[in-house]
Protein backbone atom coordinates (compact mmCIF):
# COMPACT_ATOMS: atom_id res chain seq x y z
CA UNK A 1 0.00 0.00 0.00
CA UNK A 2 2.74 2.43 0.95
CA UNK A 3 4.73 1.70 -2.23
CA UNK A 4 1.78 2.37 -4.50
CA UNK A 5 0.92 5.55 -2.60
CA UNK A 6 4.49 6.80 -3.00
CA UNK A 7 4.45 5.95 -6.71
CA UNK A 8 1.21 7.85 -7.27
CA UNK A 9 2.44 10.80 -5.20
CA UNK A 10 5.53 11.02 -7.43
CA UNK A 11 3.31 11.18 -10.51
CA UNK A 12 1.06 13.79 -8.89
CA UNK A 13 4.19 15.84 -8.13
CA UNK A 14 5.26 15.57 -11.81
CA UNK A 15 1.88 16.93 -12.94
CA UNK A 16 2.11 19.77 -10.43
CA UNK A 17 5.55 20.63 -11.85
CA UNK A 18 4.02 20.80 -15.36
CA UNK A 19 1.18 22.93 -14.00
CA UNK A 20 3.50 25.41 -12.27
CA UNK A 21 5.80 25.51 -15.30
CA UNK A 22 2.80 26.51 -17.42
CA UNK A 23 1.73 29.19 -14.95
CA UNK A 24 5.23 30.61 -14.66
CA UNK A 25 5.63 30.74 -18.45
CA UNK A 26 2.17 32.08 -19.21
CA UNK A 27 1.10 28.88 -20.96
CA UNK A 28 -2.25 28.01 -19.43
CA UNK A 29 -3.48 25.62 -22.14
CA UNK A 30 -2.50 22.40 -20.38
CA UNK A 31 -3.65 23.32 -16.87
CA UNK A 32 -7.05 21.58 -17.22
CA UNK A 33 -5.29 18.37 -18.21
CA UNK A 34 -2.75 18.67 -15.38
CA UNK A 35 -5.60 19.00 -12.89
CA UNK A 36 -7.45 16.11 -14.55
CA UNK A 37 -4.33 13.92 -14.33
CA UNK A 38 -3.87 14.75 -10.63
CA UNK A 39 -7.51 13.80 -10.00
CA UNK A 40 -7.01 10.62 -12.06
CA UNK A 41 -4.08 9.65 -9.86
CA UNK A 42 -6.14 10.22 -6.73
CA UNK A 43 -8.85 7.99 -8.24
CA UNK A 44 -6.21 5.35 -9.01
CA UNK A 45 -5.32 5.29 -5.31
CA UNK A 46 -8.96 5.05 -4.28
CA UNK A 47 -9.98 2.32 -6.76
CA UNK A 48 -6.64 0.54 -7.20
CA UNK A 49 -7.90 -3.02 -6.67
CA UNK A 50 -11.30 -2.52 -8.30
CA UNK A 51 -9.81 -1.47 -11.65
CA UNK A 52 -7.03 -4.06 -11.30
CA UNK A 53 -4.17 -1.57 -11.30
CA UNK A 54 -0.61 -2.63 -10.59
CA UNK A 55 2.69 -0.75 -10.53
CA UNK A 56 3.42 -1.36 -14.22
CA UNK A 57 -0.02 -0.20 -15.37
CA UNK A 58 0.08 2.81 -13.03
CA UNK A 59 3.47 3.77 -14.49
CA UNK A 60 2.27 3.17 -18.07
CA UNK A 61 -0.83 5.32 -17.55
CA UNK A 62 1.23 8.09 -16.02
CA UNK A 63 3.73 7.84 -18.87
CA UNK A 64 0.79 8.80 -21.10
CA UNK A 65 -0.08 11.69 -18.75
CA UNK A 66 3.53 12.89 -18.91
CA UNK A 67 3.73 12.41 -22.69
CA UNK A 68 0.60 14.51 -23.19
CA UNK A 69 1.69 17.13 -20.65
CA UNK A 70 5.03 17.45 -22.45
CA UNK A 71 3.00 19.16 -25.17
CA UNK A 72 3.50 22.31 -23.10
CA UNK A 73 6.96 22.45 -24.71
CA UNK A 74 5.43 22.79 -28.20
CA UNK A 75 5.68 19.13 -29.16
CA UNK A 76 2.18 18.82 -30.59
CA UNK A 77 3.11 20.81 -33.67
CA UNK A 78 6.26 18.78 -34.29
CA UNK A 79 7.01 15.77 -36.36
CA UNK A 80 9.65 13.20 -35.45
CA UNK A 81 11.08 11.30 -38.37
CA UNK A 82 7.88 10.57 -40.31
CA UNK A 83 5.30 10.64 -37.51
CA UNK A 84 3.64 13.51 -35.72
CA UNK A 85 3.89 13.75 -31.94
CA UNK A 86 0.08 13.87 -31.72
CA UNK A 87 -0.17 10.44 -33.36
CA UNK A 88 2.38 8.98 -30.94
CA UNK A 89 0.30 10.26 -28.02
CA UNK A 90 -2.92 8.83 -29.50
CA UNK A 91 -1.28 5.47 -30.21
CA UNK A 92 0.27 5.16 -26.76
CA UNK A 93 -2.87 6.34 -24.95
CA UNK A 94 -4.87 3.54 -26.55
CA UNK A 95 -2.22 0.92 -25.90
CA UNK A 96 -2.63 1.72 -22.20
CA UNK A 97 -6.42 2.13 -22.39
CA UNK A 98 -6.92 -1.23 -24.09
CA UNK A 99 -4.71 -2.97 -21.51
CA UNK A 100 -6.78 -1.39 -18.74
CA UNK A 101 -10.08 -2.32 -20.45
CA UNK A 102 -8.80 -5.87 -21.02
CA UNK A 103 -7.79 -6.32 -17.38
CA UNK A 104 -11.08 -5.01 -16.03
CA UNK A 105 -13.30 -6.93 -18.45
CA UNK A 106 -11.32 -10.15 -18.16
CA UNK A 107 -12.20 -10.52 -14.48
CA UNK A 108 -15.70 -9.04 -14.60
CA UNK A 109 -17.10 -11.04 -17.54
CA UNK A 110 -17.07 -14.65 -18.65
CA UNK A 111 -16.90 -14.09 -22.41
CA UNK A 112 -14.49 -16.03 -24.61
CA UNK A 113 -11.01 -14.65 -25.39
CA UNK A 114 -11.84 -13.75 -29.03
CA UNK A 115 -15.00 -11.95 -27.87
CA UNK A 116 -13.04 -10.19 -25.12
CA UNK A 117 -10.49 -8.96 -27.65
CA UNK A 118 -13.25 -7.74 -29.99
CA UNK A 119 -15.08 -5.98 -27.13
CA UNK A 120 -11.88 -4.29 -25.90
CA UNK A 121 -11.06 -3.02 -29.40
CA UNK A 122 -14.64 -1.80 -29.93
CA UNK A 123 -14.69 -0.03 -26.55
CA UNK A 124 -11.36 1.59 -27.44
CA UNK A 125 -12.67 2.67 -30.85
CA UNK A 126 -15.72 4.17 -29.13
CA UNK A 127 -13.52 5.93 -26.59
CA UNK A 128 -11.37 7.28 -29.43
CA UNK A 129 -14.41 8.61 -31.26
CA UNK A 130 -15.62 10.15 -28.02
CA UNK A 131 -12.29 11.97 -27.51
CA UNK A 132 -12.53 13.37 -31.03
CA UNK A 133 -16.05 14.62 -30.28
CA UNK A 134 -14.78 16.25 -27.08
CA UNK A 135 -11.99 17.93 -29.06
CA UNK A 136 -14.49 19.23 -31.62
CA UNK A 137 -16.97 20.43 -28.99
CA UNK A 138 -14.16 22.11 -27.07
CA UNK A 139 -13.08 23.85 -30.27
CA UNK A 140 -16.63 25.15 -30.77
CA UNK A 141 -16.93 26.36 -27.18
CA UNK A 142 -13.37 27.41 -26.31
CA UNK A 143 -11.67 28.11 -29.64
CA UNK A 144 -7.98 28.15 -30.44
CA UNK A 145 -5.23 26.96 -28.11
CA UNK A 146 -3.16 23.92 -27.26
CA UNK A 147 -4.08 20.95 -25.14
CA UNK A 148 -6.95 18.51 -25.24
CA UNK A 149 -9.68 21.07 -24.65
CA UNK A 150 -8.65 23.48 -27.41
CA UNK A 151 -8.02 23.40 -31.15
CA UNK A 152 -4.31 23.89 -31.66
CA UNK A 153 -1.04 22.75 -33.13
CA UNK A 154 -1.72 19.02 -32.64
CA UNK A 155 -5.08 19.21 -34.40
CA UNK A 156 -4.01 20.27 -37.85
CA UNK A 157 -0.91 20.08 -40.00
CA UNK A 158 -0.19 20.84 -43.63
CA UNK A 159 1.45 17.42 -43.73
CA UNK A 160 -1.84 15.67 -42.93
CA UNK A 161 -3.87 15.32 -46.06
CA UNK A 162 -7.44 16.47 -45.59
CA UNK A 163 -6.83 19.16 -42.97
CA UNK A 164 -8.91 18.77 -39.82
CA UNK A 165 -10.84 15.82 -41.26
CA UNK A 166 -7.57 14.10 -42.06
CA UNK A 167 -6.29 14.83 -38.57
CA UNK A 168 -9.38 13.30 -36.95
CA UNK A 169 -9.18 10.21 -39.14
CA UNK A 170 -5.46 9.67 -38.53
CA UNK A 171 -6.07 10.18 -34.79
CA UNK A 172 -8.74 7.47 -34.94
CA UNK A 173 -6.39 5.19 -36.90
CA UNK A 174 -3.66 5.70 -34.30
CA UNK A 175 -6.22 4.87 -31.60
CA UNK A 176 -7.24 1.62 -33.32
CA UNK A 177 -3.62 0.59 -33.94
CA UNK A 178 -2.78 1.41 -30.31
CA UNK A 179 -5.73 -0.62 -29.10
CA UNK A 180 -4.73 -3.59 -31.24
CA UNK A 181 -1.16 -3.29 -29.94
CA UNK A 182 -2.41 -3.20 -26.35
CA UNK A 183 -4.49 -6.34 -26.86
CA UNK A 184 -1.51 -8.02 -28.53
CA UNK A 185 0.69 -7.07 -25.56
CA UNK A 186 -1.84 -8.61 -23.15
CA UNK A 187 -2.03 -11.74 -25.32
CA UNK A 188 1.77 -12.11 -25.35
CA UNK A 189 2.08 -11.46 -21.61
CA UNK A 190 -0.65 -14.03 -20.91
CA UNK A 191 0.98 -16.54 -23.23
CA UNK A 192 4.41 -16.01 -21.62
CA UNK A 193 2.84 -15.87 -18.13
CA UNK A 194 4.55 -12.62 -17.23
CA UNK A 195 2.76 -12.10 -13.91
CA UNK A 196 4.20 -8.69 -13.07
CA UNK A 197 2.17 -7.07 -15.84
CA UNK A 198 -0.94 -9.20 -15.53
C-alpha positions as CSV (number, residue, x, y, z in Angstrom):
1,X,0.0,0.0,0.0
2,X,2.7,2.4,0.9
3,X,4.7,1.7,-2.2
4,X,1.8,2.4,-4.5
5,X,0.9,5.6,-2.6
6,X,4.5,6.8,-3.0
7,X,4.4,5.9,-6.7
8,X,1.2,7.8,-7.3
9,X,2.4,10.8,-5.2
10,X,5.5,11.0,-7.4
11,X,3.3,11.2,-10.5
12,X,1.1,13.8,-8.9
13,X,4.2,15.8,-8.1
14,X,5.3,15.6,-11.8
15,X,1.9,16.9,-12.9
16,X,2.1,19.8,-10.4
17,X,5.5,20.6,-11.9
18,X,4.0,20.8,-15.4
19,X,1.2,22.9,-14.0
20,X,3.5,25.4,-12.3
21,X,5.8,25.5,-15.3
22,X,2.8,26.5,-17.4
23,X,1.7,29.2,-14.9
24,X,5.2,30.6,-14.7
25,X,5.6,30.7,-18.5
26,X,2.2,32.1,-19.2
27,X,1.1,28.9,-21.0
28,X,-2.2,28.0,-19.4
29,X,-3.5,25.6,-22.1
30,X,-2.5,22.4,-20.4
31,X,-3.6,23.3,-16.9
32,X,-7.1,21.6,-17.2
33,X,-5.3,18.4,-18.2
34,X,-2.7,18.7,-15.4
35,X,-5.6,19.0,-12.9
36,X,-7.5,16.1,-14.6
37,X,-4.3,13.9,-14.3
38,X,-3.9,14.8,-10.6
39,X,-7.5,13.8,-10.0
40,X,-7.0,10.6,-12.1
41,X,-4.1,9.6,-9.9
42,X,-6.1,10.2,-6.7
43,X,-8.8,8.0,-8.2
44,X,-6.2,5.4,-9.0
45,X,-5.3,5.3,-5.3
46,X,-9.0,5.1,-4.3
47,X,-10.0,2.3,-6.8
48,X,-6.6,0.5,-7.2
49,X,-7.9,-3.0,-6.7
50,X,-11.3,-2.5,-8.3
51,X,-9.8,-1.5,-11.6
52,X,-7.0,-4.1,-11.3
53,X,-4.2,-1.6,-11.3
54,X,-0.6,-2.6,-10.6
55,X,2.7,-0.8,-10.5
56,X,3.4,-1.4,-14.2
57,X,0.0,-0.2,-15.4
58,X,0.1,2.8,-13.0
59,X,3.5,3.8,-14.5
60,X,2.3,3.2,-18.1
61,X,-0.8,5.3,-17.6
62,X,1.2,8.1,-16.0
63,X,3.7,7.8,-18.9
64,X,0.8,8.8,-21.1
65,X,-0.1,11.7,-18.8
66,X,3.5,12.9,-18.9
67,X,3.7,12.4,-22.7
68,X,0.6,14.5,-23.2
69,X,1.7,17.1,-20.7
70,X,5.0,17.5,-22.5
71,X,3.0,19.2,-25.2
72,X,3.5,22.3,-23.1
73,X,7.0,22.4,-24.7
74,X,5.4,22.8,-28.2
75,X,5.7,19.1,-29.2
76,X,2.2,18.8,-30.6
77,X,3.1,20.8,-33.7
78,X,6.3,18.8,-34.3
79,X,7.0,15.8,-36.4
80,X,9.6,13.2,-35.4
81,X,11.1,11.3,-38.4
82,X,7.9,10.6,-40.3
83,X,5.3,10.6,-37.5
84,X,3.6,13.5,-35.7
85,X,3.9,13.7,-31.9
86,X,0.1,13.9,-31.7
87,X,-0.2,10.4,-33.4
88,X,2.4,9.0,-30.9
89,X,0.3,10.3,-28.0
90,X,-2.9,8.8,-29.5
91,X,-1.3,5.5,-30.2
92,X,0.3,5.2,-26.8
93,X,-2.9,6.3,-25.0
94,X,-4.9,3.5,-26.5
95,X,-2.2,0.9,-25.9
96,X,-2.6,1.7,-22.2
97,X,-6.4,2.1,-22.4
98,X,-6.9,-1.2,-24.1
99,X,-4.7,-3.0,-21.5
100,X,-6.8,-1.4,-18.7
101,X,-10.1,-2.3,-20.4
102,X,-8.8,-5.9,-21.0
103,X,-7.8,-6.3,-17.4
104,X,-11.1,-5.0,-16.0
105,X,-13.3,-6.9,-18.4
106,X,-11.3,-10.2,-18.2
107,X,-12.2,-10.5,-14.5
108,X,-15.7,-9.0,-14.6
109,X,-17.1,-11.0,-17.5
110,X,-17.1,-14.6,-18.6
111,X,-16.9,-14.1,-22.4
112,X,-14.5,-16.0,-24.6
113,X,-11.0,-14.7,-25.4
114,X,-11.8,-13.8,-29.0
115,X,-15.0,-12.0,-27.9
116,X,-13.0,-10.2,-25.1
117,X,-10.5,-9.0,-27.7
118,X,-13.2,-7.7,-30.0
119,X,-15.1,-6.0,-27.1
120,X,-11.9,-4.3,-25.9
121,X,-11.1,-3.0,-29.4
122,X,-14.6,-1.8,-29.9
123,X,-14.7,0.0,-26.5
124,X,-11.4,1.6,-27.4
125,X,-12.7,2.7,-30.8
126,X,-15.7,4.2,-29.1
127,X,-13.5,5.9,-26.6
128,X,-11.4,7.3,-29.4
129,X,-14.4,8.6,-31.3
130,X,-15.6,10.2,-28.0
131,X,-12.3,12.0,-27.5
132,X,-12.5,13.4,-31.0
133,X,-16.1,14.6,-30.3
134,X,-14.8,16.2,-27.1
135,X,-12.0,17.9,-29.1
136,X,-14.5,19.2,-31.6
137,X,-17.0,20.4,-29.0
138,X,-14.2,22.1,-27.1
139,X,-13.1,23.9,-30.3
140,X,-16.6,25.2,-30.8
141,X,-16.9,26.4,-27.2
142,X,-13.4,27.4,-26.3
143,X,-11.7,28.1,-29.6
144,X,-8.0,28.1,-30.4
145,X,-5.2,27.0,-28.1
146,X,-3.2,23.9,-27.3
147,X,-4.1,20.9,-25.1
148,X,-7.0,18.5,-25.2
149,X,-9.7,21.1,-24.6
150,X,-8.7,23.5,-27.4
151,X,-8.0,23.4,-31.1
152,X,-4.3,23.9,-31.7
153,X,-1.0,22.7,-33.1
154,X,-1.7,19.0,-32.6
155,X,-5.1,19.2,-34.4
156,X,-4.0,20.3,-37.8
157,X,-0.9,20.1,-40.0
158,X,-0.2,20.8,-43.6
159,X,1.5,17.4,-43.7
160,X,-1.8,15.7,-42.9
161,X,-3.9,15.3,-46.1
162,X,-7.4,16.5,-45.6
163,X,-6.8,19.2,-43.0
164,X,-8.9,18.8,-39.8
165,X,-10.8,15.8,-41.3
166,X,-7.6,14.1,-42.1
167,X,-6.3,14.8,-38.6
168,X,-9.4,13.3,-36.9
169,X,-9.2,10.2,-39.1
170,X,-5.5,9.7,-38.5
171,X,-6.1,10.2,-34.8
172,X,-8.7,7.5,-34.9
173,X,-6.4,5.2,-36.9
174,X,-3.7,5.7,-34.3
175,X,-6.2,4.9,-31.6
176,X,-7.2,1.6,-33.3
177,X,-3.6,0.6,-33.9
178,X,-2.8,1.4,-30.3
179,X,-5.7,-0.6,-29.1
180,X,-4.7,-3.6,-31.2
181,X,-1.2,-3.3,-29.9
182,X,-2.4,-3.2,-26.3
183,X,-4.5,-6.3,-26.9
184,X,-1.5,-8.0,-28.5
185,X,0.7,-7.1,-25.6
186,X,-1.8,-8.6,-23.1
187,X,-2.0,-11.7,-25.3
188,X,1.8,-12.1,-25.4
189,X,2.1,-11.5,-21.6
190,X,-0.7,-14.0,-20.9
191,X,1.0,-16.5,-23.2
192,X,4.4,-16.0,-21.6
193,X,2.8,-15.9,-18.1
194,X,4.6,-12.6,-17.2
195,X,2.8,-12.1,-13.9
196,X,4.2,-8.7,-13.1
197,X,2.2,-7.1,-15.8
198,X,-0.9,-9.2,-15.5
